[in-house]
């Protein structure tokens, strides 16, 4: 790495590694997801820059550009042109699903599934956020405001959000919580005891040089210091047990097929749907970001993942079409008679 073209060689190595990650297949034959690709790429890039700091100034900007290109490619490769995002769950679709669950409920799990979908929508929650929700986290504060405290698993932070009664009893989150609590058959600390338990994974990498404090904090991982087992090619790896996202997807598929919801909703649809519903009412985007626990560094991701267009863009579109910026413009639909005439 002492040659004049050492910086170019280093950039070429990182470029080749990025190409390898873009077409790397997992054990199930699927390509690596974008998050994994970018994490591996950044780790390799940062390690090389720390190993050869004398070349940082020459290639850091180039490697950053290559990373942006790689990320855009991974975002577009699945759908061919646009990013494939989960369809948003509208409040109308949420009501149809909860009505079905209430009208066909035969076990306590049906009422718990209803409050699960309802809280995902109202809390802008990921499916993993509700696995650690306990009854002790529900409280009524000053001003008769109902509070829910829970852990954002992905961000590893505690958040407290308020819930209010809905004028429509079907989609009222407080009624859904009350029905779920009433129908529970056995005492339990969890509000949603039908969900698979969240398994906290240790972030510590144990090696012979691992500090003693890490061994004390994670005694269950001491076995990893033993010699690794050798597996023959014939050994098959068993799939992990279905998690919370799979559970929500199964509930969503079962209900949407019965109520006639056209979109195939996933566990992410409720988070997007609640945020888009709030954005459509002209709320401050910063407030929406705070409720959904999107940080400032992920602002672009929040816009791309949650919103179709912000409320400010709605106002610009109205002015361009000769309407008042604050006045809602109804979209006229074609009835079956008009469609036949056309």
C-alpha positions in Angstrom: 0.0 0.0 0.0 3.0 2.3 -0.4 2.7 2.7 -4.2 1.4 5.8 -5.9 -1.8 4.0 -7.0 -2.5 2.4 -3.6 -5.5 4.6 -3.1 -7.0 3.5 -6.4 -6.3 -0.1 -5.6 -8.1 0.3 -2.2 -11.1 1.9 -3.9 -11.2 -1.0 -6.4 -11.2 -3.6 -3.6 -14.1 -1.9 -1.9 -15.9 -1.6 -5.2 -15.5 -5.4 -5.9 -16.7 -6.2 -2.4 -19.8 -4.0 -3.0 -20.5 -5.9 -6.2 -20.1 -9.2 -4.3 -22.7 -8.1 -1.7 -25.2 -6.9 -4.3 -25.4 -10.4 -5.8 -24.7 -12.5 -2.7 -27.4 -15.1 -2.0 -28.5 -16.3 1.4 -28.9 -20.0 2.3 -32.5 -19.9 1.0 -31.5 -18.7 -2.4 -32.6 -15.1 -1.8 -30.5 -12.0 -2.2 -29.2 -10.2 0.8 -31.6 -7.5 2.0 -30.6 -3.9 1.5 -30.0 -3.3 5.3 -27.5 -6.2 5.5 -25.7 -5.2 2.3 -25.2 -1.7 3.5 -24.1 -2.7 6.9 -21.5 -5.1 5.6 -20.3 -2.5 3.1 -19.9 0.2 5.8 -18.1 -2.1 8.1 -15.6 -3.1 5.5 -15.1 0.5 4.3 -14.5 1.8 7.8 -12.1 -1.0 8.7 -10.0 -0.3 5.6 -10.0 3.4 6.2 -8.8 2.8 9.8 -6.2 0.3 8.6 -4.8 2.7 6.0 -5.6 6.3 7.3 -3.1 7.8 4.9 -5.5 7.2 2.0 -8.6 8.5 3.7 -8.5 11.9 2.1 -8.0 10.6 -1.4 -10.8 7.9 -1.5 -13.3 8.7 1.3 -15.6 10.7 -1.0 -15.4 8.1 -3.8 -16.3 5.3 -1.4 -19.2 7.3 -0.1 -20.5 7.8 -3.6 -20.2 4.1 -4.3 -22.2 3.4 -1.2 -25.0 5.6 -2.4 -25.1 3.9 -5.8 -25.1 0.4 -4.1 -28.0 1.4 -1.8 -30.1 2.8 -4.7 -29.5 -0.4 -6.6 -30.6 -2.6 -3.7 -33.7 -0.5 -3.2 -34.8 -0.8 -6.9 -33.7 -4.3 -7.8 -36.7 -6.1 -6.2 -39.4 -4.2 -8.1 -37.4 -3.3 -11.2 -38.0 0.4 -11.0 -39.5 1.7 -7.8 -39.0 0.8 -4.2 -41.4 -1.9 -3.2 -43.1 -0.6 -0.1 -45.9 -2.1 2.0 -49.3 -0.7 1.2 -50.7 1.6 3.8 -53.6 0.5 5.9 -56.3 3.1 5.8 -58.7 3.7 8.7 -61.5 2.3 6.6 -59.6 -1.0 6.1 -58.7 -1.0 9.8 -62.4 -0.7 10.7 -63.4 -3.5 8.3 -60.8 -5.8 9.8 -61.7 -5.1 13.5 -65.5 -5.5 12.7 -64.7 -8.9 11.3 -62.7 -9.9 14.3 -65.4 -8.7 16.8 -68.2 -10.3 14.9 -66.5 -13.7 14.5 -64.7 -13.8 17.8 -64.9 -17.2 19.6 -61.7 -17.1 21.8 -59.8 -14.4 23.8 -57.1 -14.5 21.1 -59.5 -12.9 18.6 -60.0 -9.8 20.9 -56.3 -9.7 21.4 -55.7 -9.7 17.7 -58.1 -6.8 17.3 -56.2 -4.7 19.9 -52.9 -5.7 18.2 -53.9 -4.3 14.9 -55.5 -1.3 16.5 -52.4 -0.4 18.5 -50.1 -0.9 15.6 -52.1 1.7 13.7 -52.5 4.3 16.5 -48.9 4.0 17.9 -47.2 4.0 14.5 -45.7 0.8 15.8 -43.6 -1.9 14.4 -44.7 -5.4 15.3 -41.7 -6.0 17.5 -42.6 -2.9 19.6 -45.7 -4.6 21.2 -43.9 -7.8 22.3 -42.7 -6.1 25.5 -45.9 -4.2 26.3 -47.1 -4.9 29.8 -50.3 -4.0 31.7 -48.2 -2.0 34.1 -47.3 0.3 31.2 -50.9 1.5 30.9 -51.8 4.5 33.0 -54.0 7.6 33.2 -52.2 10.9 33.7 -53.2 14.4 34.7 -55.9 15.8 32.5 -57.5 12.4 32.1 -55.0 11.4 29.3 -54.5 7.7 28.7 -50.8 6.8 28.4 -49.0 3.8 26.9 -45.3 3.2 27.7 -43.4 0.7 25.6 -40.0 -0.1 24.2 -39.1 0.6 20.6 -37.1 -2.5 20.0 -35.4 -1.4 16.8 -34.3 2.0 18.4 -33.7 0.5 21.9 -35.5 3.4 23.6 -38.6 3.8 25.8 -41.4 5.9 24.5 -44.6 7.1 26.1 -47.6 8.0 23.9 -51.1 9.1 24.6 -54.3 7.5 23.3 -57.8 9.1 23.1 -61.2 7.6 22.7 -62.4 7.4 19.1 -65.9 8.6 18.1 -66.3 5.3 16.3 -66.4 2.6 18.9 -65.1 0.0 16.4 -61.7 1.6 16.0 -61.5 3.0 19.5 -58.2 1.9 21.0 -59.3 2.2 24.6 -62.3 0.0 24.0 -60.1 -2.6 22.2 -57.7 -2.6 25.2 -60.6 -3.0 27.6 -62.1 -5.9 25.7 -58.8 -7.7 25.4 -58.3 -7.4 29.2 -61.8 -8.6 30.0 -61.5 -11.6 27.8 -58.1 -12.8 29.1 -58.6 -16.3 30.7 -55.6 -16.4 33.0 -53.7 -13.7 34.9 -50.7 -12.5 32.9 -48.4 -9.5 33.0 -48.4 -9.1 29.2 -51.2 -7.2 27.5 -50.9 -9.3 24.4 -50.0 -12.7 25.7 -50.8 -14.4 22.4 -47.6 -13.0 20.8 -44.4 -15.0 20.6 -41.9 -13.7 23.2 -39.1 -11.4 22.0 -35.8 -13.1 22.4 -33.1 -10.5 23.3 -29.9 -11.3 21.5 -26.6 -10.6 23.0 -24.6 -8.0 21.0 -21.3 -9.2 22.6 -18.8 -11.1 20.4 -17.0 -13.5 22.7 -13.4 -14.4 22.0 -10.6 -15.7 24.2 -9.6 -12.0 24.8 -13.1 -11.0 25.8 -13.1 -8.9 29.0 -14.4 -10.6 32.2 -17.2 -8.0 32.6 -18.7 -9.2 29.3 -18.6 -12.8 30.5 -20.4 -11.8 33.7 -23.1 -9.9 31.8 -23.7 -12.7 29.3 -22.9 -16.0 31.1 -25.2 -17.9 28.7 -22.7 -17.2 25.8 -19.6 -18.7 27.5 -20.2 -21.9 25.5 -19.3 -20.0 22.4 -15.6 -20.0 23.5 -15.4 -23.8 22.9 -14.2 -25.2 19.7 -16.7 -24.8 16.9 -18.5 -27.9 15.8 -18.0 -29.2 12.3 -21.0 -30.0 10.2 -21.1 -32.2 7.1 -22.6 -30.8 3.9 -25.6 -33.2 4.4 -26.5 -31.5 7.7 -29.6 -29.3 7.2 -30.0 -26.0 9.1 -33.4 -25.7 10.8 -35.3 -22.6 10.3 -36.0 -20.4 13.3 -39.4 -20.3 14.9 -41.9 -17.8 13.3 -41.6 -14.4 15.0 -44.0 -11.5 15.7 -43.9 -10.2 12.1 -45.0 -13.6 10.8 -47.8 -13.7 13.3 -49.1 -10.2 12.3 -48.8 -11.1 8.6 -50.9 -14.3 9.2 -53.6 -12.4 11.1 -53.7 -9.7 8.4 -53.9 -12.2 5.6 -56.7 -14.2 7.3 -58.8 -11.1 7.9 -58.2 -9.2 4.7 -59.3 -12.1 2.6 -62.6 -12.2 4.4 -63.5 -8.5 4.4 -62.5 -7.8 0.8 -59.5 -5.5 1.4 -57.8 -5.4 -2.0 -54.2 -4.7 -0.8 -52.1 -7.4 0.8 -51.3 -5.7 4.1 -48.2 -6.6 6.1 -47.0 -5.8 9.6 -45.5 -2.5 8.3 -48.8 -1.4 6.7 -50.3 -0.2 9.9 -47.3 2.0 10.8 -47.5 3.6 7.4 -51.2 3.9 7.4 -51.5 5.7 10.7 -48.7 8.1 9.7 -50.3 8.9 6.3 -53.7 9.4 7.9 -52.2 12.0 10.3 -50.2 13.6 7.5 -53.4 14.0 5.5 -54.9 16.1 8.2 -52.1 18.7 7.9 -50.3 17.9 11.1 -46.7 19.1 11.7 -44.3 16.5 10.2 -42.0 16.9 13.1 -44.8 15.7 15.5 -45.4 12.7 13.3 -41.7 11.8 13.3 -41.6 12.1 17.1 -44.6 9.8 17.6 -43.1 7.2 15.2 -39.6 7.5 16.7 -37.9 8.5 13.5 -34.7 10.3 14.2 -33.4 13.3 12.3 -30.7 11.1 10.5 -33.5 9.0 9.0 -35.6 11.9 7.7 -35.2 10.8 4.1 -36.2 7.3 5.0 -39.2 8.5 6.9 -40.4 10.5 3.9 -39.9 7.6 1.5 -41.2 4.9 3.8 -44.2 6.6 5.5 -45.5 9.4 3.3 -46.6 9.5 -0.3 -46.2 13.3 -0.3 -46.1 15.7 2.7 -49.0 18.0 3.5 -47.0 21.0 2.2 -46.9 19.3 -1.2 -50.7 18.8 -1.0 -51.1 22.6 -0.7 -48.8 23.3 -3.7 -50.8 20.9 -5.8 -54.1 22.6 -4.9 -52.7 26.0 -5.9 -51.5 24.6 -9.2 -55.0 23.4 -9.9 -56.6 26.8 -9.0 -57.9 25.7 -5.6 -57.4 27.3 -2.1 -54.3 25.8 -0.5 -56.1 25.0 2.8 -59.3 23.7 1.2 -59.8 20.0 0.7 -60.5 18.9 -2.9 -62.7 15.9 -3.2 -61.7 13.3 -5.8 -64.8 12.3 -7.9 -65.0 8.6 -8.6 -66.7 7.1 -11.6 -69.8 4.9 -10.9 -70.5 1.7 -12.7 -73.0 3.4 -15.1 -70.4 6.0 -16.2 -67.8 3.4 -16.7 -70.1 1.4 -19.0 -70.9 4.6 -21.0 -67.2 5.3 -21.4 
